[in-house]
Amino acid sequence: MLLLAGCSFQASRPAPVESLSHSYSKHNKGHIKSNSYKVKKGDTLYSISWAAGKDFAEIAKINQLDKSYTIYPGQILYLTDDRGKASKSSTTLGGIKSKDKERNQENSYKKQVDNDGLSTGSTSGEQQKKTLDQKAKPAYSATSAQQNINSSLVAPTSTLPDSVSQWQWPVRGKLIGTYSANEQGNKGIKIAGKRGDIIKAAADGRVVYAGSALRGYGNLVIIKHSDDYLSAYAHADQILVEEKQHVLAGQTVAKMGSTDTNQVMLRFEIRYHGQSVNPLNYLPKQ
């Protein structure tokens, strides 16, 4: 009887709040909560801003990045204007004097080259800097083995439009999750489907992230449509585009899957200046 009573008590006890909270926050709009971030291999400015829930243009401005938005492993990016009591000798690229900036860039390049096993030799300063500049690699890279580039339809490498003329549904299927503006709510929509179903670009744009480094999103594609809008396609089984590739509305970008989730579906998000918006306000009525 005591054993049965113990089991009954155990079954009726609610799950710990911490466990539920952790499991849910895993699928929140972002997981970078600090004021700065150390760039890792595979990151792009867009994936970092997405994870932090920030506007990529604002982060670029804070860190004085040029229009290429190139970042490097080991670089520290500030995510807010409040830098606290950052040291003047900080190795970040934002908010430091130009000479320090050059010196720290070179040191960062050297470290990256050494890590890649490339010899710098005993060349002079100018020659060494030239070698490092040629060998240093940016943080972003093509996606893993899950990626199989779709070359059947490639958009011209033109500049992005000032605005999105029209959005279209990335897939057709049953809507199983809707947008919520609540802090812990879903920041996009969820559409059910079958594994391998085609996922299409919702508008013309350029792929700015294709990978699986963002926790809770699985295999993820982020497309930049203009300086205002980004869209994301999460939980893909296979990614069919690569970073920097221009795509047309309706072009296949991935295949539906269940990476980092418990069922086959597409999680689709739209962000305006870094802020999540309700995709149903932009997509055509079904």
Secondary structure, 3 states (H helix, E strand, C coil): CHHHHHHHHHHHCCCCHHHHHHHHHCCCCCCCCCCEEECCCCCCHHHHHHHHCCCHHHHHHHCCCCCCCCCCCCCEEECCCCCCCCCCCCCCCCCCCHHHHHHHHHHHHHHHHHHCCCCCCCCCHHHHHHHHHHHCCCCCCCCCCCECCCCCCCCCCCCCCCCCCCCCCCCCCCEEECCCCCCCCCCCEEEECCCCCEEECCCCEEEEEEECCCCCCCEEEEEECCCCEEEEEEEEEEECCCCCCEECCCCEEEEEECCCCCCCEEEEEEEECCEEECHHHCCCCC
